[in-house]
Amino acid sequence: MAGRGRLAFSDELAVTASRMLMRAHMTVPEQVSVVRVDDHPMSELHDLTTVRQPIEDLGRCAAQMVLDLLNGRNLTDRDVVLPTQLVLRRSVAPPLSGDGS
């Protein structure tokens, strides 16, 4: 398996990935790190490292963009960058030394 990390965009995918790795006799995080995006409460339950997003701000920006589109505004030049936070839990390990992963 190339690299040591896996990124999942939902809790279900991250939990499934962890289970599949265990079935393949691979250990998390010793052999493969698993990170998910969103920081749903399930992440803490399964001790999954996650990228926390400002969900309310994300929804607010999306709603504003829909309103702008409905009002004929052009969104092609608009960049929206929202802060995120890496929440380290027990599903990641430091990179292997010297292998670049």
Phi and psi in radians as a Rosetta constraint file:
Dihedral C 1 N 2 CA 2 C 2 CIRCULARHARMONIC -1.277 0.35
Dihedral N 2 CA 2 C 2 N 3 CIRCULARHARMONIC 2.439 0.35
Dihedral C 2 N 3 CA 3 C 3 CIRCULARHARMONIC 1.240 0.35
Dihedral N 3 CA 3 C 3 N 4 CIRCULARHARMONIC 3.038 0.35
Dihedral C 3 N 4 CA 4 C 4 CIRCULARHARMONIC -2.129 0.35
Dihedral N 4 CA 4 C 4 N 5 CIRCULARHARMONIC -0.017 0.35
Dihedral C 4 N 5 CA 5 C 5 CIRCULARHARMONIC -2.083 0.35
Dihedral N 5 CA 5 C 5 N 6 CIRCULARHARMONIC 2.689 0.35
Dihedral C 5 N 6 CA 6 C 6 CIRCULARHARMONIC -2.344 0.35
Dihedral N 6 CA 6 C 6 N 7 CIRCULARHARMONIC 2.382 0.35
Dihedral C 6 N 7 CA 7 C 7 CIRCULARHARMONIC -2.011 0.35
Dihedral N 7 CA 7 C 7 N 8 CIRCULARHARMONIC 2.267 0.35
Dihedral C 7 N 8 CA 8 C 8 CIRCULARHARMONIC -2.091 0.35
Dihedral N 8 CA 8 C 8 N 9 CIRCULARHARMONIC 2.485 0.35
Dihedral C 8 N 9 CA 9 C 9 CIRCULARHARMONIC -1.697 0.35
Dihedral N 9 CA 9 C 9 N 10 CIRCULARHARMONIC 0.176 0.35
Dihedral C 9 N 10 CA 10 C 10 CIRCULARHARMONIC -2.657 0.35
Dihedral N 10 CA 10 C 10 N 11 CIRCULARHARMONIC 2.758 0.35
Dihedral C 10 N 11 CA 11 C 11 CIRCULARHARMONIC -1.071 0.35
Dihedral N 11 CA 11 C 11 N 12 CIRCULARHARMONIC -0.714 0.35
Dihedral C 11 N 12 CA 12 C 12 CIRCULARHARMONIC -1.048 0.35
Dihedral N 12 CA 12 C 12 N 13 CIRCULARHARMONIC -0.766 0.35
Dihedral C 12 N 13 CA 13 C 13 CIRCULARHARMONIC -1.151 0.35
Dihedral N 13 CA 13 C 13 N 14 CIRCULARHARMONIC -0.695 0.35
Dihedral C 13 N 14 CA 14 C 14 CIRCULARHARMONIC -1.165 0.35
Dihedral N 14 CA 14 C 14 N 15 CIRCULARHARMONIC -0.751 0.35
Dihedral C 14 N 15 CA 15 C 15 CIRCULARHARMONIC -1.151 0.35
Dihedral N 15 CA 15 C 15 N 16 CIRCULARHARMONIC -0.744 0.35
Dihedral C 15 N 16 CA 16 C 16 CIRCULARHARMONIC -1.092 0.35
Dihedral N 16 CA 16 C 16 N 17 CIRCULARHARMONIC -0.750 0.35
Dihedral C 16 N 17 CA 17 C 17 CIRCULARHARMONIC -1.058 0.35
Dihedral N 17 CA 17 C 17 N 18 CIRCULARHARMONIC -0.766 0.35
Dihedral C 17 N 18 CA 18 C 18 CIRCULARHARMONIC -1.076 0.35
Dihedral N 18 CA 18 C 18 N 19 CIRCULARHARMONIC -0.735 0.35
Dihedral C 18 N 19 CA 19 C 19 CIRCULARHARMONIC -1.155 0.35
Dihedral N 19 CA 19 C 19 N 20 CIRCULARHARMONIC -0.734 0.35
Dihedral C 19 N 20 CA 20 C 20 CIRCULARHARMONIC -1.128 0.35
Dihedral N 20 CA 20 C 20 N 21 CIRCULARHARMONIC -0.665 0.35
Dihedral C 20 N 21 CA 21 C 21 CIRCULARHARMONIC -1.110 0.35
Dihedral N 21 CA 21 C 21 N 22 CIRCULARHARMONIC -0.732 0.35
Dihedral C 21 N 22 CA 22 C 22 CIRCULARHARMONIC -1.095 0.35
Dihedral N 22 CA 22 C 22 N 23 CIRCULARHARMONIC -0.720 0.35
Dihedral C 22 N 23 CA 23 C 23 CIRCULARHARMONIC -1.114 0.35
Dihedral N 23 CA 23 C 23 N 24 CIRCULARHARMONIC -0.509 0.35
Dihedral C 23 N 24 CA 24 C 24 CIRCULARHARMONIC -1.514 0.35
Dihedral N 24 CA 24 C 24 N 25 CIRCULARHARMONIC 0.202 0.35
Dihedral C 24 N 25 CA 25 C 25 CIRCULARHARMONIC 1.058 0.35
Dihedral N 25 CA 25 C 25 N 26 CIRCULARHARMONIC 0.631 0.35
Dihedral C 25 N 26 CA 26 C 26 CIRCULARHARMONIC -1.946 0.35
Dihedral N 26 CA 26 C 26 N 27 CIRCULARHARMONIC 2.459 0.35
Dihedral C 26 N 27 CA 27 C 27 CIRCULARHARMONIC -1.780 0.35
Dihedral N 27 CA 27 C 27 N 28 CIRCULARHARMONIC 2.466 0.35
Dihedral C 27 N 28 CA 28 C 28 CIRCULARHARMONIC -1.865 0.35
Dihedral N 28 CA 28 C 28 N 29 CIRCULARHARMONIC 2.149 0.35
Dihedral C 28 N 29 CA 29 C 29 CIRCULARHARMONIC -1.767 0.35
Dihedral N 29 CA 29 C 29 N 30 CIRCULARHARMONIC 0.067 0.35
Dihedral C 29 N 30 CA 30 C 30 CIRCULARHARMONIC -0.990 0.35
Dihedral N 30 CA 30 C 30 N 31 CIRCULARHARMONIC -0.713 0.35
Dihedral C 30 N 31 CA 31 C 31 CIRCULARHARMONIC -1.827 0.35
Dihedral N 31 CA 31 C 31 N 32 CIRCULARHARMONIC -0.594 0.35
Dihedral C 31 N 32 CA 32 C 32 CIRCULARHARMONIC -2.457 0.35
Dihedral N 32 CA 32 C 32 N 33 CIRCULARHARMONIC 2.298 0.35
Dihedral C 32 N 33 CA 33 C 33 CIRCULARHARMONIC -1.609 0.35
Dihedral N 33 CA 33 C 33 N 34 CIRCULARHARMONIC 2.527 0.35
Dihedral C 33 N 34 CA 34 C 34 CIRCULARHARMONIC -2.184 0.35
Dihedral N 34 CA 34 C 34 N 35 CIRCULARHARMONIC 2.234 0.35
Dihedral C 34 N 35 CA 35 C 35 CIRCULARHARMONIC -2.246 0.35
Dihedral N 35 CA 35 C 35 N 36 CIRCULARHARMONIC 2.473 0.35
Dihedral C 35 N 36 CA 36 C 36 CIRCULARHARMONIC -2.160 0.35
Dihedral N 36 CA 36 C 36 N 37 CIRCULARHARMONIC 2.920 0.35
Dihedral C 36 N 37 CA 37 C 37 CIRCULARHARMONIC -1.992 0.35
Dihedral N 37 CA 37 C 37 N 38 CIRCULARHARMONIC 2.280 0.35
Dihedral C 37 N 38 CA 38 C 38 CIRCULARHARMONIC 2.231 0.35
Dihedral N 38 CA 38 C 38 N 39 CIRCULARHARMONIC -0.534 0.35
Dihedral C 38 N 39 CA 39 C 39 CIRCULARHARMONIC 1.059 0.35
Dihedral N 39 CA 39 C 39 N 40 CIRCULARHARMONIC 0.789 0.35
Dihedral C 39 N 40 CA 40 C 40 CIRCULARHARMONIC -1.111 0.35
Dihedral N 40 CA 40 C 40 N 41 CIRCULARHARMONIC 2.632 0.35
Dihedral C 40 N 41 CA 41 C 41 CIRCULARHARMONIC -0.921 0.35
Dihedral N 41 CA 41 C 41 N 42 CIRCULARHARMONIC -0.464 0.35
Dihedral C 41 N 42 CA 42 C 42 CIRCULARHARMONIC -1.083 0.35
Dihedral N 42 CA 42 C 42 N 43 CIRCULARHARMONIC -0.499 0.35
Dihedral C 42 N 43 CA 43 C 43 CIRCULARHARMONIC -1.039 0.35
Dihedral N 43 CA 43 C 43 N 44 CIRCULARHARMONIC -0.780 0.35
Dihedral C 43 N 44 CA 44 C 44 CIRCULARHARMONIC -1.186 0.35
Dihedral N 44 CA 44 C 44 N 45 CIRCULARHARMONIC -0.680 0.35
Dihedral C 44 N 45 CA 45 C 45 CIRCULARHARMONIC -1.034 0.35
Dihedral N 45 CA 45 C 45 N 46 CIRCULARHARMONIC -0.705 0.35
Dihedral C 45 N 46 CA 46 C 46 CIRCULARHARMONIC -1.662 0.35
Dihedral N 46 CA 46 C 46 N 47 CIRCULARHARMONIC 0.134 0.35
Dihedral C 46 N 47 CA 47 C 47 CIRCULARHARMONIC 1.003 0.35
Dihedral N 47 CA 47 C 47 N 48 CIRCULARHARMONIC 0.670 0.35
Dihedral C 47 N 48 CA 48 C 48 CIRCULARHARMONIC -1.578 0.35
Dihedral N 48 CA 48 C 48 N 49 CIRCULARHARMONIC 2.275 0.35
Dihedral C 48 N 49 CA 49 C 49 CIRCULARHARMONIC -1.119 0.35
Dihedral N 49 CA 49 C 49 N 50 CIRCULARHARMONIC 2.472 0.35
Dihedral C 49 N 50 CA 50 C 50 CIRCULARHARMONIC -2.505 0.35
Dihedral N 50 CA 50 C 50 N 51 CIRCULARHARMONIC 2.795 0.35
Dihedral C 50 N 51 CA 51 C 51 CIRCULARHARMONIC -1.837 0.35
Dihedral N 51 CA 51 C 51 N 52 CIRCULARHARMONIC 1.963 0.35
Dihedral C 51 N 52 CA 52 C 52 CIRCULARHARMONIC -1.435 0.35
Dihedral N 52 CA 52 C 52 N 53 CIRCULARHARMONIC 2.308 0.35
Dihedral C 52 N 53 CA 53 C 53 CIRCULARHARMONIC -2.025 0.35
Dihedral N 53 CA 53 C 53 N 54 CIRCULARHARMONIC 2.659 0.35
Dihedral C 53 N 54 CA 54 C 54 CIRCULARHARMONIC -1.414 0.35
Dihedral N 54 CA 54 C 54 N 55 CIRCULARHARMONIC 1.503 0.35
Dihedral C 54 N 55 CA 55 C 55 CIRCULARHARMONIC -1.004 0.35
Dihedral N 55 CA 55 C 55 N 56 CIRCULARHARMONIC -0.763 0.35
Dihedral C 55 N 56 CA 56 C 56 CIRCULARHARMONIC -1.118 0.35
Dihedral N 56 CA 56 C 56 N 57 CIRCULARHARMONIC -0.734 0.35
Dihedral C 56 N 57 CA 57 C 57 CIRCULARHARMONIC -1.130 0.35
Dihedral N 57 CA 57 C 57 N 58 CIRCULARHARMONIC -0.676 0.35
Dihedral C 57 N 58 CA 58 C 58 CIRCULARHARMONIC -1.057 0.35
Dihedral N 58 CA 58 C 58 N 59 CIRCULARHARMONIC -0.808 0.35
Dihedral C 58 N 59 CA 59 C 59 CIRCULARHARMONIC -1.126 0.35
Dihedral N 59 CA 59 C 59 N 60 CIRCULARHARMONIC -0.714 0.35
Dihedral C 59 N 60 CA 60 C 60 CIRCULARHARMONIC -1.095 0.35
Dihedral N 60 CA 60 C 60 N 61 CIRCULARHARMONIC -0.771 0.35
Dihedral C 60 N 61 CA 61 C 61 CIRCULARHARMONIC -1.127 0.35
Dihedral N 61 CA 61 C 61 N 62 CIRCULARHARMONIC -0.735 0.35
Dihedral C 61 N 62 CA 62 C 62 CIRCULARHARMONIC -1.095 0.35
Dihedral N 62 CA 62 C 62 N 63 CIRCULARHARMONIC -0.771 0.35
Dihedral C 62 N 63 CA 63 C 63 CIRCULARHARMONIC -1.099 0.35
Dihedral N 63 CA 63 C 63 N 64 CIRCULARHARMONIC -0.731 0.35
Dihedral C 63 N 64 CA 64 C 64 CIRCULARHARMONIC -1.115 0.35
Dihedral N 64 CA 64 C 64 N 65 CIRCULARHARMONIC -0.677 0.35
Dihedral C 64 N 65 CA 65 C 65 CIRCULARHARMONIC -1.157 0.35
Dihedral N 65 CA 65 C 65 N 66 CIRCULARHARMONIC -0.681 0.35
Dihedral C 65 N 66 CA 66 C 66 CIRCULARHARMONIC -1.096 0.35
Dihedral N 66 CA 66 C 66 N 67 CIRCULARHARMONIC -0.791 0.35
Dihedral C 66 N 67 CA 67 C 67 CIRCULARHARMONIC -1.056 0.35
Dihedral N 67 CA 67 C 67 N 68 CIRCULARHARMONIC -0.747 0.35
Dihedral C 67 N 68 CA 68 C 68 CIRCULARHARMONIC -1.077 0.35
Dihedral N 68 CA 68 C 68 N 69 CIRCULARHARMONIC -0.741 0.35
Dihedral C 68 N 69 CA 69 C 69 CIRCULARHARMONIC -1.089 0.35
Dihedral N 69 CA 69 C 69 N 70 CIRCULARHARMONIC -0.762 0.35
Dihedral C 69 N 70 CA 70 C 70 CIRCULARHARMONIC -1.098 0.35
Dihedral N 70 CA 70 C 70 N 71 CIRCULARHARMONIC -0.477 0.35
Dihedral C 70 N 71 CA 71 C 71 CIRCULARHARMONIC -1.593 0.35
Dihedral N 71 CA 71 C 71 N 72 CIRCULARHARMONIC 0.191 0.35
Dihedral C 71 N 72 CA 72 C 72 CIRCULARHARMONIC 1.406 0.35
Dihedral N 72 CA 72 C 72 N 73 CIRCULARHARMONIC 0.212 0.35
Dihedral C 72 N 73 CA 73 C 73 CIRCULARHARMONIC -1.397 0.35
Dihedral N 73 CA 73 C 73 N 74 CIRCULARHARMONIC 2.551 0.35
Dihedral C 73 N 74 CA 74 C 74 CIRCULARHARMONIC -1.520 0.35
Dihedral N 74 CA 74 C 74 N 75 CIRCULARHARMONIC 2.236 0.35
Dihedral C 74 N 75 CA 75 C 75 CIRCULARHARMONIC -1.848 0.35
Dihedral N 75 CA 75 C 75 N 76 CIRCULARHARMONIC 0.075 0.35
Dihedral C 75 N 76 CA 76 C 76 CIRCULARHARMONIC -1.149 0.35
Dihedral N 76 CA 76 C 76 N 77 CIRCULARHARMONIC -0.452 0.35
Dihedral C 76 N 77 CA 77 C 77 CIRCULARHARMONIC -1.680 0.35
Dihedral N 77 CA 77 C 77 N 78 CIRCULARHARMONIC 0.130 0.35
Dihedral C 77 N 78 CA 78 C 78 CIRCULARHARMONIC -1.678 0.35
Dihedral N 78 CA 78 C 78 N 79 CIRCULARHARMONIC 2.172 0.35
Dihedral C 78 N 79 CA 79 C 79 CIRCULARHARMONIC -1.957 0.35
Dihedral N 79 CA 79 C 79 N 80 CIRCULARHARMONIC 2.308 0.35
Dihedral C 79 N 80 CA 80 C 80 CIRCULARHARMONIC -2.093 0.35
Dihedral N 80 CA 80 C 80 N 81 CIRCULARHARMONIC 2.117 0.35
Dihedral C 80 N 81 CA 81 C 81 CIRCULARHARMONIC -2.119 0.35
Dihedral N 81 CA 81 C 81 N 82 CIRCULARHARMONIC 2.096 0.35
Dihedral C 81 N 82 CA 82 C 82 CIRCULARHARMONIC -1.945 0.35
Dihedral N 82 CA 82 C 82 N 83 CIRCULARHARMONIC 2.587 0.35
Dihedral C 82 N 83 CA 83 C 83 CIRCULARHARMONIC -1.239 0.35
Dihedral N 83 CA 83 C 83 N 84 CIRCULARHARMONIC 2.560 0.35
Dihedral C 83 N 84 CA 84 C 84 CIRCULARHARMONIC -2.218 0.35
Dihedral N 84 CA 84 C 84 N 85 CIRCULARHARMONIC 2.907 0.35
Dihedral C 84 N 85 CA 85 C 85 CIRCULARHARMONIC -2.451 0.35
Dihedral N 85 CA 85 C 85 N 86 CIRCULARHARMONIC 2.256 0.35
Dihedral C 85 N 86 CA 86 C 86 CIRCULARHARMONIC -1.431 0.35
Dihedral N 86 CA 86 C 86 N 87 CIRCULARHARMONIC 2.131 0.35
Dihedral C 86 N 87 CA 87 C 87 CIRCULARHARMONIC -1.873 0.35
Dihedral N 87 CA 87 C 87 N 88 CIRCULARHARMONIC 1.807 0.35
Dihedral C 87 N 88 CA 88 C 88 CIRCULARHARMONIC -1.376 0.35
Dihedral N 88 CA 88 C 88 N 89 CIRCULARHARMONIC 2.231 0.35
Dihedral C 88 N 89 CA 89 C 89 CIRCULARHARMONIC -2.261 0.35
Dihedral N 89 CA 89 C 89 N 90 CIRCULARHARMONIC -2.727 0.35
Dihedral C 89 N 90 CA 90 C 90 CIRCULARHARMONIC -1.570 0.35
Dihedral N 90 CA 90 C 90 N 91 CIRCULARHARMONIC 0.217 0.35
Dihedral C 90 N 91 CA 91 C 91 CIRCULARHARMONIC -1.721 0.35
Dihedral N 91 CA 91 C 91 N 92 CIRCULARHARMONIC 0.145 0.35
Dihedral C 91 N 92 CA 92 C 92 CIRCULARHARMONIC -2.279 0.35
Dihedral N 92 CA 92 C 92 N 93 CIRCULARHARMONIC 2.663 0.35
Dihedral C 92 N 93 CA 93 C 93 CIRCULARHARMONIC -2.255 0.35
Dihedral N 93 CA 93 C 93 N 94 CIRCULARHARMONIC 2.827 0.35
Dihedral C 93 N 94 CA 94 C 94 CIRCULARHARMONIC -1.066 0.35
Dihedral N 94 CA 94 C 94 N 95 CIRCULARHARMONIC 2.706 0.35
Dihedral C 94 N 95 CA 95 C 95 CIRCULARHARMONIC -1.035 0.35
Dihedral N 95 CA 95 C 95 N 96 CIRCULARHARMONIC 2.618 0.35
Dihedral C 95 N 96 CA 96 C 96 CIRCULARHARMONIC -1.182 0.35
Dihedral N 96 CA 96 C 96 N 97 CIRCULARHARMONIC 2.397 0.35
Dihedral C 96 N 97 CA 97 C 97 CIRCULARHARMONIC -1.272 0.35
Dihedral N 97 CA 97 C 97 N 98 CIRCULARHARMONIC 2.342 0.35
Dihedral C 97 N 98 CA 98 C 98 CIRCULARHARMONIC 1.430 0.35
Dihedral N 98 CA 98 C 98 N 99 CIRCULARHARMONIC -0.117 0.35
Dihedral C 98 N 99 CA 99 C 99 CIRCULARHARMONIC -1.766 0.35
Dihedral N 99 CA 99 C 99 N 100 CIRCULARHARMONIC -0.075 0.35
Dihedral C 99 N 100 CA 100 C 100 CIRCULARHARMONIC 1.316 0.35
Dihedral N 100 CA 100 C 100 N 101 CIRCULARHARMONIC 0.086 0.35
